[in-house]
């Protein structure tokens, strides 16, 4: 019986084995969200210490943009990213909310989000075009061809693809004092 995790792993391996992948890191990702407040549930913060002399003691700030440390920051970043991907004509996979795809010139391009990292897979020329389009919308660090993603080290040549998790293996060795 196939499990959901098994299907996702198989799908990931098929993508890794058959497509070019490029990695992009969104700089300050959680600072890109904009709060869309309903009438209730507004988020306020105290005046930062460096600015207290300029405001009365009772003053507080209404947060208009997300910042690190707020629970809503990741969700707001995700929403902004979805808007950007829709603008680039990507469709969200209904079974996996962090997987987006589009067909261009009869070829598939896959866009995967993982926190603030984006992995773009497909034919090399279309992937590089997509990287250029996406990085024009966001402040990003172009990390180049995929060599590491979500804790896995990726090595490939013309004959094989090798996935390893050296950090997890080292943690296991350290924790259990293996020699």
C-alpha positions in Angstrom: 0.0 0.0 0.0 1.4 3.4 -1.0 1.6 6.0 1.7 1.4 9.7 1.2 5.0 10.1 2.3 6.1 7.4 0.0 4.4 9.0 -3.0 5.9 12.4 -2.2 9.4 10.8 -1.9 9.0 9.0 -5.2 7.7 12.1 -6.9 10.6 14.1 -5.5 13.1 11.5 -6.7 11.6 11.5 -10.2 11.9 15.3 -10.3 15.5 15.2 -9.1 16.4 12.5 -11.5 14.9 13.9 -14.7 15.0 17.7 -14.4 17.3 20.6 -13.9 16.8 22.3 -10.5 17.8 25.8 -9.4 17.6 27.1 -5.9 16.6 30.7 -4.8 16.5 32.1 -1.3 14.1 34.9 -0.6 15.9 37.5 1.5 13.9 38.8 4.5 11.0 36.6 3.4 9.0 37.1 6.6 9.3 40.9 6.2 7.4 40.8 2.8 3.9 40.1 4.2 1.3 42.8 4.6 -1.4 42.4 7.3 -4.9 42.5 6.0 -6.8 43.2 9.2 -10.5 42.5 9.6 -12.3 44.8 12.0 -11.0 42.8 15.0 -7.7 41.1 15.8 -5.3 43.9 15.0 -1.7 43.5 16.2 0.0 46.2 18.1 3.5 46.5 19.5 5.2 48.6 22.1 7.2 51.6 20.9 10.8 50.3 20.5 13.1 51.6 23.3 15.2 53.8 21.0 12.1 55.8 20.0 10.2 56.1 23.3 11.4 59.6 23.9 9.5 60.8 20.8 6.2 59.3 21.7 3.8 59.6 24.8 4.1 56.7 27.3 0.7 55.3 26.2 1.6 55.1 22.5 1.7 51.8 20.6 2.3 50.9 16.9 -0.2 49.1 14.7 1.7 46.6 12.6 1.1 47.1 8.9 3.8 44.7 7.7 4.9 41.4 9.1 8.1 41.0 11.0 10.2 38.1 12.3 8.7 36.7 15.5 5.1 37.2 14.7 3.1 34.0 14.3 1.4 35.4 11.2 4.6 36.3 9.3 5.0 32.9 7.6 1.4 32.8 6.4 1.5 36.3 5.1 4.8 35.6 3.2 3.2 32.5 1.7 0.1 34.6 0.6 2.4 37.2 -1.0 4.4 34.4 -2.7 1.2 32.8 -4.1 0.2 36.2 -5.6 3.7 36.4 -7.2 3.4 32.9 -8.6 -0.1 33.6 -10.0 1.3 36.7 -11.7 4.0 34.4 -13.3 1.1 32.1 -14.5 1.9 29.2 -12.1 -1.0 27.1 -10.7 -1.0 25.6 -7.2 -1.2 21.9 -6.9 -4.4 21.2 -5.0 -2.8 18.2 -3.2 0.4 20.0 -2.1 0.0 23.7 -1.2 3.7 24.4 -1.6 4.0 22.9 -5.1 3.2 25.1 -8.1 3.5 24.2 -11.8 3.0 25.6 -15.3 3.4 24.4 -18.8 5.4 26.6 -21.1 6.2 25.7 -24.7 4.8 22.2 -24.0 7.3 21.7 -21.1 6.6 21.4 -17.4 8.1 23.8 -14.8 7.7 23.0 -11.1 8.1 25.6 -8.4 8.5 24.3 -4.8 8.4 26.4 -1.7 10.2 25.5 1.5 10.0 28.3 4.1 12.0 31.0 2.4 13.8 28.7 -0.2 12.4 28.1 -3.7 13.4 25.2 -5.9 12.5 25.6 -9.6 12.7 22.5 -11.7 12.3 21.9 -15.4 14.2 22.3 -18.7 17.3 24.4 -17.9 16.5 27.4 -20.2 12.9 27.7 -18.9 14.1 27.4 -15.3 16.7 30.1 -15.7 14.0 32.3 -17.3 11.7 31.7 -14.4 14.5 32.4 -11.9 15.1 35.8 -13.6 11.3 36.6 -13.5 10.9 35.6 -9.9 14.0 37.4 -8.6 12.8 40.5 -10.4 9.7 40.5 -8.0 11.6 39.7 -4.8 14.9 40.5 -3.1 16.5 37.1 -3.6 19.8 35.3 -3.3 20.4 33.1 -6.4 21.9 29.9 -5.0 22.4 28.3 -8.4 22.0 24.7 -9.4 20.6 22.5 -6.6 23.3 20.9 -4.5 21.5 20.9 -1.1 17.8 21.2 -0.2 15.9 20.6 3.0 18.8 18.9 4.7 19.7 16.6 1.8 22.9 16.9 -0.1 22.4 16.3 -3.8 25.3 15.1 -6.0 24.8 14.1 -9.7 26.7 13.2 -12.8 25.6 11.8 -16.1 25.2 8.3 -14.7 23.6 8.8 -11.2 22.1 11.0 -8.6 23.1 10.6 -5.0 21.1 12.0 -2.1 22.6 12.0 1.4 21.8 13.6 4.7 25.3 14.1 6.3 24.0 16.6 9.0 21.4 14.1 10.3 23.9 11.2 10.1 26.4 13.3 12.1 23.7 14.2 14.7 22.9 10.5 15.1 26.6 9.6 15.5 27.0 12.3 18.1 23.8 11.6 20.0 24.5 7.8 20.3 28.3 8.1 20.6 28.9 5.9 17.5 32.4 5.5 16.4 
